[in-house]
Amino acid sequence: MSISIKHAILSTVLGASFIGCATPPPPPPPPPPVAPVAKVEAKKDDPVEEGNAQFSRGSYEEALKGYNAALAADPKSETAAYNKAVTLQKLGKLEEATQAYQAFLADHPDHAEATLNLGAIYRATGKQAEGIALYNKHLKKDPYNSRILNNLAVLYRDKKDYKSAIDKVRTLLMRDQKNIDAYKNLALVYYDQGKYKLAQTILANALTMAKEQKVNDPDIHVNFGLTHLALGDKGKAMGSFKKAVEIDPNHILANYNIGALALGHRDYNLAAHCYEVVQKAWPTDPDVIAALGYSYQGQQKFAEAAKELEKAKAMKPNDEPVIYQLMVVWQAANEPEKALGYGKEILKVQNKVCKDDEYEGICGRMKGLEAMIKSKTAPAKEEDKKPKAKGTGESLFKEGPAEGDEAPPAADAPKEAAPAAPEGGDKPK
């Protein structure tokens, strides 16, 4: 019986050409069979096909019901068992997915896709040792599986075992000297070791191979951008990240890195656009939420900024930059009472008490807020009730972040297009 959801997403890695093998490489393996086209329409009274149709629509909970029904009728159904594991992984139920993959591999120990997907879960949950053991076990029977080797190199890199990571890439390149992912992977290993120029050379080779194979790979450009950043050239870095977005406008890491650079340069419109893309993919990442809030703040969209920053604070209650910017946002929105409340939270986090004669930093700002509140509640004087000429007087509140401590902070260091172990396959068949 054929197993559905056949293909897994390969590791996203960096690359370089390899020179000087001691022995001639073995002949290349035969090309893999073409995967059959996914079936979308369900057959009547076939819970597996119904589950596949729901999976194709993105209705994973409904798909899971179909696969469970199929397993209730036939506990040995390979297709239902594998698809159930993949669906659990798609739903983020990683503990259940782990158990499902382990049970499936107990009956089908040579199944590469299940091995890759379980390895992905191990990496996502910080169990690199289990993933390494799993992949090495598979390689005993299938020593040149490119996906297993690439993802095993990723796990060794995670553990900073660079020698083992390079060894696995070498093994792969002995069989397939034009494997783009292997070169990308190798370049990341050198990038981690601070060998940025070497990483760039490898990336250039990966890019040449991608062009020869007519592959548009945005990750190559993202990681090129990282090497430029590491070498202190933000202009070239931004250019590389933008090339990645030209290939894939919704590329998460390219948008993240562009947003980080744009926020640092106070290009709040570009930063907001990019972080909106990222947040759709990472809706629960507090740093992304905070960065989007800073971007809105820079655009003077104070209500939207406060909403995002409040969400970020709920996830990280003692994050001082977030609390401080909430104080600034509410002050800019002419809500000094709320702003003062956040100032008090900062003092609590810092375990600090302001002195009467302290007018610098947070204490000076809080004294200013107290004065604003007092002026708002004090009865208006007769001269204040008279209309003033248009354009006279100076607002106590800035309409947007100014130079200095009121500007939203720059984002954290940009993130790499790091190699990720594969997720579940996309389409049941």
N, C-alpha and C positions, 0 to 999 in steps of 0.2 A: 504494500500500500504506500502510495506516495505521501510525503509529509508536506503539509501546507505551510504557508508563511515562510517561504524558503530562504529568502535572502536577508542578511543582517547588515546593518550599517557598518562599514569598515572604519578602522581607526583613522583619525585625521592627524596626519603627522608631517614632519618636514624631511628634506632629503639631500643626498650627495652621491656622486658617482663613486664606484668602488674600484680599486686598482690592486693588482698584484696578488691574485689568488694563487695559492701554492700548487693546486692541481686544477685541471680543466673542469669547468662546472658540468654537472650532469645534464643530460638533455632536458629540455622543457617538458612539463607535463602536458597531456592532451587538453585542449580547451574544454571548459565546463559545458555541460549541456544547457541549452537555452531553457530558461524557466517557462513553464506554461502560463498562458494569460490567465489572470485572476477571474474567477467567476463571481458575479455580483448577485445575480438572481438566485433566489433560494428554491430548492426543490421541495415540493410538498412532502410533509411528514419526514423530512430529513433535518434533524436538529443541527448537524454539523454545517450543512449548507446554509441554514438559517443563521447560525452563528457567524459564518463567513460573510454573509450579506450585511449583517449588523456591524461587523468589524470594519468592512469597507466603508460604511457610512460614518464611522467614528463613534458608534453607539456601543461602547465597550461593555457596559454593564449588561446590556441585552445580549451581546455576543457571548458573554460569560454564561448566561442562562442556557443558551443553546448548547454550548460545549458541556456544561454540567449534565444537561438532559441526555446528550449523546453518551457520556460516560456512565450514566445510570443504566442505560440500555446495554452498553457494551464497554465494560471497564478496561478492555484491552485496545480500545480504539486509539491508534497512534496519532491520527490527525487531531482528534478531539483533545487528547492529553497535551500535545505540543501547543496547539492553539490556545488552550486554557492557560498554559504557563505564560505565553507571550501576552495574552490579554491582561493577566494579572500584573505583568510588568508595565504594560501601557497605563494601567490604572494607578500605578505607584504603590501597589500592595506588594512591596518587595519581599517581605518575609514569606508570604504565601507563594509568591512566584518562585522564590528560592526552593521551597519544599516541592513545588510542582516540577521544576526542572530537575531537581535531584532524583525524584521518583522516575521521571521520564528517562534520565540518563542511566539509571539502574537497569532499565530494560533495553536501552539503545545507547550503549557506551561510546559508540563511534560517531554519534550525530554531531557534526561540526557546528551547526547553527545553535543548537541547544547549549553546547559548550561555550560558544561565544557569548550568548545572552546571559548565561549564568555568570560568566566571568565579568560581564558588564555590571551585574548587580553586586558582585563581590567588590569591584572597584568603587562603585557608588557608595557602598556602605563601609569603606575603609578596610576591607578584608583582602588586602593585596596578597598576603601569603596563601590564602585559600585559592585565589585566582591563579597564582603562579603554579601551584600544585595541580590545579585542574588542567591548565593549558599544557604543562609538561607531560601529564598523563596522556593527553590526546596525541601529542607529538611522537610518542613512542610507536604508534601505529601509522601516523600520517606526518612524517618529519618535515615535509616541505609545504604544509598548508600556510599560504601567505597571510590569511587573516589571523590565524592563531599566532603565528610568529610575530606579526606586527603588534598585536595586542599584548602579547607576552612581553615584548620590548617596552611597551607603554608601562606595564606594571613594574618592571625592573627600574625604569626611569623614575617612577613614583617613589620607589624605595632608595633612590640615588645609587643604585647598583649599576653604574654606567658601563662597566666592563661586560656584565651579562647582557645588558640592553644592546650594546654594539655587537656582541657575539650573535644574538638572535637576528639582528638585521643582516649581518654578514651571511648567515646561513640562508636567509631568504634571497639575498642578492646573488648567491652562487647559482641559484636556480632561475631567478627572474631578474636580470640586470636592468630592466626598465620599469620596475615596480615603483610608481611615483610615491605611494604611501611609505614605502621603506625609506626612500631618500628624505622625505619630510620628517619621518621619525628620527632618522640619524641626525639631522640638523638640530632638532630639539634637544637631543642628548648633548650636543656640543654647546648649544645655547645655554643650557643649564650650568655648564662648566665655565661659562664666561668667555667661550671662544667664539665671539660674535662674527668675526671676519670669516672664520672657517664655516660657520653656520650659513653665512650669506653665500659663500661659494657653493655649498651644497644646495641651498635653495635655488640658486641660479640654474644648477643642473636639473633640479626638479621642474623648474619652470620651462626649460628647454624641452624636456621629455613630455611635459603636459602639452606643449604646443605641437610637438611631433605627433602625439596621440590624439590631438584635437580635443583636449580636455580643458575646460575652464574651471580651475580650482581656486576658489577664493581664499582658502586657508593658506596657500603659499604666500599670497600677498599680505595676509594678516601677520604671519610670522616674520615676513620681511620687515613689516612695520615695527615689530618688537625689537628686531636687531638694530634698526635705525634708532629707536628710542634708547636702547642700551648704549649706543655709541653717541648719544646726545644730539641727534638730528631730528627734531620734532617735525620739521617741514617735510622731510622725506618719509617719515613715519606716517604722517597724515595722508600723503600721496598714496602710500601703499594701502592703507586702510580704505581709502576712497576707491581704489581699483577693485578691491574685494567687493565693495558695495555696488559697483558697476556690474559685476557679474551676478551678484545676488543682493538685491536691495534690502532683503530682510535678514541678511546674515547677522546673527546675534552678536558675535564677538567683534566683528568689524564695526557695527554700530556702537557697541559699548565703548570701543577704543576711540572712535571719532568723538563720541559724546564726552569722554573723559578729557580729551585734548581741547575740545571746544569749550567746555566748562572752565577749564584752566585759563583759556584766553578770553573768557567772558563773551563768547559767541553763544548767547543763551538760546536763540532761535534754533540754531543747528543742534545744540545740546539737547533741547527739549524734543526735537524731532527724533533724534537717535535713541534717546532713552525711552520714548514711547514705544518704539519698535522692540527694544530689549525687554521692557516690562511685560509685553504680551507673552513673551516666552518664559520670563522669570518673574511671575507676578508676586512671589513671596520673598524675593531677595531684598532685605532691608537696605542694603547699600544702593541698589538700583532705584528703589523707591525714594530714598533720600536725595539721590542725585537728580531725579526728575523734579522733586520739590525745589531743589536749589535752582534748577533751570527755569521753572515757573516763576520763582521769586525774581530772578533776573529779568524776566519778561514783564514784571510788575503784575502778574496774575496772582495776587496775594491769597485769594480764596482757594484756588487750585493748589498753590504752594503749601498752604496750611494743611490742606487735606492730605497731601502726600507725606508731609513731614510728620503729621500726627500718626499716620500708619507706620512710618518707620520707627517712631518713638515707642509705639505699642509693642514692636518686636524687640527693640533694644532700649529699654526704659532709661538707661543711664548714659546714653550716647551724647556727650557734651556738645559736639558740633551741631547735632540735630536740635537739641534743646535751645542752644544759643540762637540758631537761625529762626526757630519758632518765636523767640522773643523779638527778634528783629522784624519778622514778618508782621506780627500783630502790632508792633509799634508803627510800622509803615502803614498798616491798615487803620490807624487811629483807634486802636483798642489797647490803651496803655495798661488797663487792669489785667488783661490776659497776658500781656507782655511781662508785667511785673511778676505774675505767678510763675512764669517760666524762669525768670531771673532767680527767684527763690529756690527753684528746683536745682539750678546750677550750683548755687551756694551750698545746698544740701549735699549734692554729689561731691563737691570739692571739700566738704567739711570746713567751710569758711564762714566767718562772720565779718561783716563790713564795719569799719571804724567810722566814727563821726567825721573825721577829717580826711577820709579816703575818697578821692574823686577820680581815680584812674580805673580803667578796665571795667569789669562787671559792676563794681560798686558805684563808679561814676555814672554808668548807664542807669542803674536802678534808682539813684537819686534823681536823675533826670525824669525817669518815669513817674516817680512819686510826685515830683513837681507838676508834671502834666496832669496827673489825676486830680491833684489839688486845684489846679487852675480850671479844670472842667467842672468841678463841683462847687467852686466859689461863685457867689452872686456876681453877675456882670456889673461893672461900673458903668456910669452914665455915658462916659466917652466911648466905651466899648460897644454900646448899643447903637451908636451912630454909624451909618454906612460909610465905608472907607472907599477912597478912589480905587478904581480897578488897577490891579498890579502893584499896589503898595503893600508893605508888610512882608514878612518872610515866614513861610510855613514851618511849623515845628517838626513836621513829618516829611521825610524824604519819599519821593514817589517811587524810587527804585533803589537798588543797592548801589552805593557809591564806592569810590575808592576807599580802601581801608577795611576795618573789621566788619562793616555791614555787608560786604559782598559775600555771596554764597561761596563756600569753600570749594576748592578744586576737588575733583573726584580722586579716588585712590588710583594707584598705578594701574595702567591698562592691563587687560587680561589677554593671555595668549590663546591662539586657536589650538588648545592642548589636545593631544590625541585622546580620544575617548573610546573605551571599549564599546563594542556594538550594542545597540538596543535591539528590541524585538523586530522581526521582519514586518514589512509594511502591509502586504496584501495576502490574505488567505486565498487559496485556490482549490 
